[in-house]
């Protein structure tokens, strides 16, 4: 009977540590996804500048070159562009994406969609560069949040688990 109790207490401790790790992982994933998105924007900028391909083809190519959570935005936009204009397709793809970006990050990315396909090459490139600058600021904020909160949630998960185990003993 005592062995079952220890097994249950170990499971409770393990689950609380796991929950703390999951919550802390979101902060790390946000930084990673912002950096991936910045890389995708650099590819988009270069493709617009030098290849003169249609946006749909560029978006599909970005997805094919790097299949991550972030690039699903590009393939979904490409698919949505068959049914709606570029801005609506872009916004819909961002809203439906399962990425760890916060609302502020998504709004910055959505703002770029306003000029995609509507202006000349220089206008689109300058909008991408502006978005890249905003994303650099968001990366710094995300890094600060990660440093502050990642360790906190890992520790909190462990402490809460230990507290529950101590109470149940």
C-alpha positions in Angstrom: 0.0 0.0 0.0 2.9 2.3 0.8 4.5 1.6 -2.5 1.3 2.7 -4.4 1.3 5.9 -2.4 4.9 6.7 -3.4 4.2 5.9 -7.1 1.2 8.2 -7.1 3.2 11.0 -5.4 6.0 10.5 -7.9 3.5 10.8 -10.8 2.0 14.0 -9.3 5.5 15.5 -9.0 6.4 14.4 -12.5 3.2 15.9 -14.0 3.8 19.3 -12.2 7.4 19.4 -13.4 6.2 18.6 -16.9 3.5 21.3 -16.8 6.2 23.8 -15.7 8.4 22.7 -18.6 5.6 23.0 -21.1 4.8 26.6 -20.1 8.4 27.6 -20.1 8.9 26.1 -23.6 6.4 28.6 -25.1 8.8 31.4 -24.3 11.7 29.6 -26.1 9.4 28.8 -29.0 8.3 32.4 -29.4 11.9 33.5 -29.8 12.7 30.7 -32.3 9.6 31.4 -34.4 10.3 35.2 -34.5 13.8 34.5 -35.8 12.4 32.0 -38.3 9.9 34.5 -39.5 12.6 37.2 -39.9 14.6 34.7 -42.1 11.5 34.0 -44.2 10.9 37.8 -44.6 14.5 38.1 -45.8 13.9 35.4 -48.4 10.6 37.1 -49.4 12.4 40.4 -49.8 15.1 39.0 -52.0 12.7 37.0 -54.2 10.6 40.2 -54.7 13.6 42.2 -55.5 15.4 39.9 -57.9 13.1 37.2 -59.3 9.8 39.1 -60.1 7.9 35.9 -59.4 4.2 36.2 -58.4 3.6 36.2 -54.6 1.9 32.9 -54.6 4.9 31.2 -56.1 7.3 32.9 -53.7 5.1 31.9 -50.7 5.0 28.3 -51.9 8.8 28.3 -52.4 9.4 29.6 -48.9 7.3 26.8 -47.5 9.0 24.2 -49.5 12.5 25.4 -48.5 11.8 25.4 -44.7 8.8 23.5 -43.4 8.4 24.9 -39.9 5.4 26.3 -38.0 6.1 29.8 -39.3 6.2 28.7 -43.0 2.7 27.3 -42.8 1.6 31.0 -42.8 3.1 31.3 -46.3 1.6 28.2 -47.8 -1.8 29.0 -46.3 -1.6 32.5 -47.7 -0.7 31.1 -51.1 -3.7 28.7 -51.0 -6.1 31.4 -49.7 -5.0 33.8 -52.4 -7.0 31.7 -54.9 -10.2 32.7 -53.1 -9.5 36.2 -51.7 -7.2 39.2 -52.0 -3.6 39.1 -50.7 -4.3 41.1 -47.5 -7.3 39.0 -46.4 -5.4 35.8 -47.3 -2.4 36.9 -45.2 -4.5 37.9 -42.2 -6.5 34.6 -42.4 -3.4 32.5 -42.5 -1.9 34.3 -39.5 -5.1 34.0 -37.5 -5.4 30.3 -38.3 -1.7 29.5 -37.6 -0.7 27.5 -34.6 2.3 29.5 -33.6 3.5 30.8 -30.2 3.5 34.4 -31.2 1.6 36.9 -29.0 -1.0 39.4 -30.2 1.5 42.2 -30.6 3.7 40.0 -32.8 0.8 38.9 -35.0 -0.4 42.5 -35.4 3.1 43.6 -36.6 3.1 40.7 -39.1 -0.5 41.5 -40.2 0.4 45.1 -40.9 2.9 44.0 -43.6 0.0 42.3 -45.5 -1.6 45.6 -46.2 0.9 46.5 -49.0 1.8 43.0 -50.2 1.0 42.8 -53.9 -0.5 46.3 -53.9 2.5 48.5 -54.4 5.6 48.5 -56.6 8.7 46.4 -55.7 10.3 49.2 -53.8 7.2 49.8 -51.7 6.9 46.1 -50.8 10.6 45.8 -50.0 10.5 48.9 -47.8 7.4 47.4 -46.0 9.3 44.1 -45.5 12.3 46.0 -44.1 10.1 48.0 -41.7 8.5 44.8 -40.5 11.9 43.2 -40.1 12.9 46.1 -37.8 9.8 45.7 -35.7 10.4 42.0 -35.5 14.0 42.6 -34.3 12.5 44.7 -31.4 10.0 41.9 -30.7 12.9 39.4 -30.7 14.6 41.4 -28.0 11.4 41.6 -25.9 10.9 37.9 -26.4 14.5 37.1 -25.3 13.9 39.2 -22.1 10.7 37.5 -21.4 12.3 34.1 -22.0 15.2 34.8 -19.7 12.8 36.1 -17.0 10.0 33.5 -17.3 11.5 30.3 -18.5 13.4 29.6 -15.3 10.5 30.9 -13.2 8.0 28.4 -14.7 10.4 25.5 -14.5 11.1 26.2 -10.8 7.4 26.9 -10.1 6.4 23.6 -11.6 8.9 21.8 -9.4 8.0 23.7 -6.2 4.2 23.3 -6.7 4.7 19.6 -7.3 6.9 19.3 -4.2 4.3 21.2 -2.1 1.5 18.9 -3.3 3.6 15.9 -2.4 4.5 17.2 1.0 0.8 18.1 1.7 -0.3 14.6 0.7 2.4 12.8 2.8 
